[in-house]
């Protein structure tokens, strides 16, 4: 997943436990752990806003984009050596 979650960084900066953050945000510690460990597929804006309010930060302090490793040319691309013209 190209979106990395840095909640643990903000927790350390604020010297706050996962349990305390979950209680103050109003979500279960298990759901916060899913988000914190990058296993969540989505996050509600209301949850993100509550996290930012409690941690006194911006959404960009909690989420960042990371490029995925390239696995080769994309399907349909002309990057392979068999396509194109040759000059004799």
VENVENNOR-V846301 format. One record per backbone hydrogen bond with DSSP energy under -0.5 kcal/mol. NH is the residue of the N-H (numbers start at 1). CO is the residue of the C=O. Records with the same first field share a line. If there is no record, write none. Layout:
NH = CO ; CO
//
This chain:
4 = 2 ; 64
6 = 62
10 = 6
11 = 7
12 = 8
13 = 9
14 = 10
15 = 11 ; 12
16 = 11
21 = 17
22 = 18
23 = 19
24 = 20
25 = 21
26 = 22
27 = 22
32 = 28
33 = 29
34 = 30
35 = 31
36 = 32
37 = 33
38 = 35
39 = 34
40 = 34
48 = 44
49 = 45
50 = 46
51 = 47
52 = 48
53 = 49
54 = 50
55 = 51
56 = 52
57 = 52
61 = 58
62 = 58 ; 59
63 = 59
64 = 4
66 = 2
77 = 74
83 = 80
//
